[in-house]
Amino acid sequence: MNVHNFSSIVGFEFRFIPPRAPHFGGLWEAAVKCMKTLMIKCLGNTGLTYEELQTIAIEADAILNSRPMAPLSEDPNDGEALSPAHLLIGSSQMSVSEPSIDKSRPSYLTRWHRARSKWLKPDANIQIGQNVIIHEDNTHPKEWILGRITKTHFGADGRVRVAEIKVKNGTIRRPICKIAPLPEQIGA
């Protein structure tokens, strides 16, 4: 049975975005951008064999599909969140890949170009009770530390600068630049 016949039986229809209008597909285009970014960071201008390219594509796919989307439960000790992998394969992707041996560092100009668009518009303040992902140095890209904000500390400008976060093994304190809020729980 072909896709067209199957779709008419099941009752769904295809709607295509206009040509040369990728901004119409914001969600999937953002995923494509993330995949390209991961691939470019891994590859640069390197020539690879098919198997090497396939390995890097699979690694990038695993990183993207392990991103937390929303908490699975209200329990802050749960430590697990819904990820695309849950929807694709029914569970999270917990395998740890080999560490990167690339020791190259980007030039100062390259780093400046990457960071110059930051802080042009204010973000909303972190709220108590909000679920967050915590960035920890020296952790694998597929390891996501999840927590819930329990207390906030404001700077002189009235913006939250530091948060105390309940995690699986206790409470930690981090600057807001090391945390990323998760969207509200699905169905809440």
N, C-alpha and C positions, 0 to 999 in steps of 0.2 A: 504494500500500500504506500503510495507516495504521500509527501507532506501535505500537499494541497487537498487531497481527498480526506486525509485524516483530520486536518483542521476543520473542514466543513462538517464532518461527522461529530466531532467533539464540540464545535461551536465557537471557535475563536478565529479571529481574522488578523492578517498581517497589516501593520501600518508602518510605512517607511518614512524616514525623515527626508527632507529635501536634499538634493545633491549639494555638496559643498557647504553644508550647514551642520558641522559636528556639534555646535553648541546646543542643538535641539536634543541631543542625546547626552545630557550632562552626566548622568550617573555612570553609564558604561564608558563614556569618553574619559571620565576621571580615572576609571580602572585601567583603560588603555594607557593613559599618561603615566600612572604609577608603574605599570609594567615596563614601559619604555625607559623611565627613569632608572629603575632597578637594573635593567639590561645595560644601559649606557654606563652606569657606575661600575658594573662588573666588567664590561668589555672595553670601553674606550675605543681605540682604533685597532684593536687586536684582531688578527686573522685566526679563525678557529676552524676546526674540523666540524662536521655535522654533529658528531657525538658530543663534542665539547659545548657547542651551541645549545644542543638539546638539554644537557645537564644544567646549564645556566638558566635556561628557560623554565625548567622544572623547579629549580631552587627559587626563582622569582615568583613562580606560581604558588609555591608553598608558603612563602612569606606573605603574599597578598591574601591568600585564603585563610591565614591564621589570625588576621586582624580582628580584634574584638569589635562587635557592632553594638551589643547591648548586654547587660547582665542576664544570666540565666535564672537567677533567683534574687530575692531581697536579702539573703544572708550574706553579710560582708565577708564571712569566713569561707564562702564557697570557692572563691578564687578562680572561677571559670566564667567566660562570657560566650554568648552566641557569636559564632564567626561564620564566614562564607563556607568554610569546610564542613560545619555542621549541616548546612543545607545541601552541600554537594555529596558528601560521603557519610554523613550521619554522626560524625565525631570530629574532635579537633585533631590537627596535625601536630603531634608532639615530638616527632623525631628531630634530633639536632644534627645539622649538617656539619661538614668539615669546616674548620675556621679558615678565614681568608688569609692568604700569605702576602697580599699586596701591601707594600709599605710605602707606596707613592703618596705624596701629599699635593693637593691642588695649590696653585699659586695664590698669592694674596688677592690679586685682581679677580681671579675666578671665584674665590670665596666671597668677595665683596659683591660681585654680580648676583650670586645666589641669595645673599642676605639683604640686598638693598630695598626690596619691596616690603620687608618686615616692618611692623609697627606703624604703618601709615594710617590705619584706622583702629580705634579701640575695640577690644573684644569685651564681651560681657564678663562681669566678675564671676569667679568660682563661687558656688553656693554650698552651704552646709547640706549634707545628705546626697550630694551629687556623686555619681560613680565616675571614676577616672582611671586612666592608664598611667602608670608611673614609669618614666624613663630612668633606667639605671645603667650606669656605665659598665662596660665589660659584661654585658649579657648578650645572648644570641638574639638575632632579629626575630626568631619565632617564639621567644619567651616574653610573655606579656604579664606584667605585674599589675593586678587590679586592686582597687581599693575604693573606699567611700570617705568623702570629706567629713571630718568631725568638728573641726575648728578652723577659723581663718584669722589671719593677722594682716592688718591693713598698713599701708605705707602712708607717708605724709600727704600724698595726693588723693587719698580716699580709695585707692585701688588695692585689691587683695594682692599681697606680695608673697606670702608664705601660707601653707596649709598643713594642718595635721590630718593624717590619713590613716584610717583603720584598714589594715591589710590582713592577710591570712594569719600571719604570725605575730600580730601586735599592732602598735601604732608607730608611724614614722612621720617625720616632718620634712617637707620638701618645698623649694621655691616653685612658684607657678610655672616657670619656664621648663620644669622637669615633669609636668603633668599635663595630660590632655583629657578633657571631659568626654565622656561617652554620651551618646544621645539618650533621651529618656527611654525607660523600659518599654518594649513593644507591648501594646495593649493597655498601657497605663493611662 
